[in-house]
Amino acid sequence: MTDATSTTTPSTAGLPALRFRGGGFEIAPRPRAALASMAALLLLWEAASRFGLVSDIFLPSPVQVCAAIYELWADGTLWVHISASLVRILGGWALGTAAGLVIGLAMGIFSIARSAGMPIVSALFPIPKIALLPLLILWFGIGEPSKIATIALGVFFPTVITGFSAVDAVPRNLIRMAQSFDLPWRAIVLKVILPGALPGILAGFRITASIALILVVAAEMIATQYGIGAFLLQAGNLMRVDQLLAGVAMLSLLGLLIGLILSRLERWLLRWR
């Protein structure tokens, strides 16, 4: 006889192993698929040019564009324009992001800041920032400050919206739980709200980085000697389509580089997930 208080566990011998179904929709990197898609696009483009489906006058082949990039890089022209644009992008993006995060987080945490700031943000955000460039030139001059201010303004408002939206997305149950444990306000903000809002803020960085790249090209097309925008305008005026596409390719590579840096930053800051 067995003890009445003892419990028996069902035997799992002979049963098939259960498949784990809690992956949580994790996105796995597929670098080969990315390379294959880009290679297929370039091959189709090259084939269309080789077989005469498109004219080289209007759309040079990838080989011709690569030759133009090499020529511009060899004589140093490309680096001069890229470095000038990078300085403006980094300066404008840093200023706009810093100010936007302060205002956006304040609007997400404090009710009075939300009430006071929301009408201003809603009224000024839809205005195309490049339309303000002539006014900024009157205020700051035709040099670097007006271009950096244009980029900063274009980055500021999306960052503000991203900031308070990310704070709103933090689960309120976590905040209530922290309050029930009598955590001070500062600790709740630093240990609950900011970490919870960080994924949304980093996602907003990708959008604002693209906006900064777009605005620097537009701003450099007005009374600027160096920069990718000035180079594109000059190549277009001279009908150098190969150099024009070389500049566009550099913009694309610059966007890929920014995306790679932001991905590394996300993995480092969100490693707790």
N, C-alpha and C positions, 0 to 999 in steps of 0.2 A: 504493500500500500504506500501511497505517496502522501506527504504532508498536505493537509487541506489548505494551508496558507501559501503554499508554493504556487507560482504561476508558470505557465508554459508558453513558449514562444513558437509561433508557427514556423515550420521549416521552409526555407527558400531553395532547397536543393532541387535542381531540375527545372527551375523557372528561368525564362529568358531574362537577360539583363535589360533594365529599362533605359531607354534613351533619354539623355538629359535635354530638357526642353525649356530651360530658363536662360537662354542666351541674351535676352533683353534687347534684341534688335541691334546688336553691336555691328558697326561697320568695319569690315576687314579690308585692309589696303590691298589693292590689286594693281601693282605697278606695271605688270606686263600688259594688262588691258589698256592702261593709259598710254603706254608706249605704242601699242598696236594701233590704237585709234588715231594717234597723231601721225604715225608712219603711213597709215592708209590714206589719210587726208592729203599728205604731201605727195604720195605716189599718184593719186588721182589728179592733183594739180599739175605735176610734172608731165604726166601722160597727156593731159588736155593740151598743154603747151607744145609738146613734141609732135603730136598728131595734127596740130593746126586748128584745134577746136576753139582756141582763144588766141588773140593776137598778142605778141610780145610787147607791142607798143602800149597796150592798155593793161596787160597783166603779165609781167615777166615771170619766168619759171622760177621755182625754188632755187635752182642752181645759180641763176643770174642774181637772185636776191642775196644768196650766200656770198657770191663773189663781191657784190657791192658792200656787204657788211665787212668782209675781210679787207677790202680796199680802204674803207672809212676807218676801220680799227687800226690798220697798219700806219696810216699817216697821222693818227691821233685825233682826228676830227670827232669821231664818235664818242670817245671818252670825255672830251671837253664838254660836249652837249649833255651827256648823261650825268656827269658830275655836277654840272650847274643845276640840272633838274632835281637831282637827289637832295642837294642842300635845301632847295625850296620846299620839297615834299616833306623832308624830315622836320624842318622848322615849323611849317604851317600845321602839319599833322600833330606835332607835339603840343603846340600852343592850343589848338582847337580841342584836342582830346583832354588835356589837363583841365581846361576851363569847363568843358562839357561834362566831364565826370563829376566835378565839384557841384555844379548846378544840378545835374541829373540826379545824383545821389541825395542831395538836399531835398529835391522835389519828391523823391520816393519815400523819404523818411519823415519829413515835416509837412504837416497839412498846410500851414501858412505859406510855405515855399511853393507847394503845388498850386495853391489858389492864386498866388501872385504871379508865378512864372508861366503857367499854362497858356493864358491869353497871349502873352508876348511871343512864346515859342510858336503857337499856332498861327500867329499873324506874320511872323518873319520867316518861318521855315520854308513856305512855298516859293519865296522870291528866288529866282535864279541868281546865284552868287556872282556869276561872271558878269551879270548886268550891273553889279555894283562896282566893277573894276574901275570905270572912269571916275566915279566918286572917290574911291580909295586912292586913285592916282592924284586927285586934287588934294586929298588930306595928307598923304604920306610921300608924294612925289612919284616919279616914274621908275624909281629903282626897285631894289629888292623888297623893301617893307610893304609896298602895295600888293605885290604878288603873294608874299607870305600871308598877309592879312586876308586876301581872297581865299586862299586854301584853308586858313584857320576858320573863317566864317563858314565855309562849306562843310567842314568837319564838325564844327561846334554843335549845330542843331541836331544832326542825327545822333551824336553822342549823348546829348541831353535826353532825347527820347529813349534811346537804348538804356540809359542809366536808370531812369525811373521805371521803365517797363520791366527791367530785370529785377528791380527791387520788388515790384508788384508780383512778380512770378515766384518769389520765395514762398514756400508753403507756410501759411499762417499757423498751422499746427506746431511747427518747429519753434516759431517765435513764442507762442503761448506756453509751450512746454518749458522753454528757457525762463519765461516770466514766472511760471509756477515753482521753479527751483530758486526763485528770488535772485537771479543773476542781475548784476547792475546793467544799466542801459548801455554803457560803453562796451561791455563784454558781449551783449546781445548783438550789437552792430558789428563788432569785429569778428565774432566767432559763429554767427548764424546768418546775418543778413548779407554781409559782404561775400563770404564763400558761396552762399546760395545764389547770389546775383552774378558771380564771376563768369559762369558759362555764357549767359546772355550778353554780358559786356564784351567778352572776347569775340563772340559772334558779330557784334556790332563793329569791332575793329576791322574785320574783313570788308565791311561795307564802306567805312570811312576811308580806309586805305585806297580803295578803288575810286572813291570820290576825289581824294587828293590827287591821284594820278590823272584823272580827267581834267580837273581844274588847272593843274600846272601846265598841261598842254595848251589849254585855252588861254591862260594868262600869258604864256610865253609868246603867243602869236601877236602880241601888241607891244611894239617898241622894245623888243628884246633881241640882243645879238646872239646870245648863247642859250641853249636849252633844247630839249627835244621838240617842243612846239615850234620854236624858231627854225629849227632844222627842217621840220616837216613843211612849214610854210615856204621856206626857200626852195626846197626840192620840188614842191608843187608848182611854184612860179616858173621854175626852169624846165618843167615837164620831165624831170628825172624820176620816172616812175619806179625804177629799180631802187634808187636811194629812198624814195618815199616809202616803199614797202619795207626797206631795211629799217627805217625808223619805226614803222609800225611793229615790225618783228621785235625790235628792242623794247618797245613798250610792253608787248606781250610777255617777253622773257622777264622784264622787270616785275610785272604783275605776278608771274609764277614764283619769282624769288620772294616777293613779299608774302605770298600765300604760304610758302614753305617755312619762312621765319615765324609766321603766326601759328602754323601748325605745331612747330616745335615749342613755341611759347605755351600753347594750350596744353600739350602733353606734360610740360613741366609744372604749370600752375594747377592743373586739374588732375594731378597724379593721385590725389586722394579718392577719386572716383573709381 
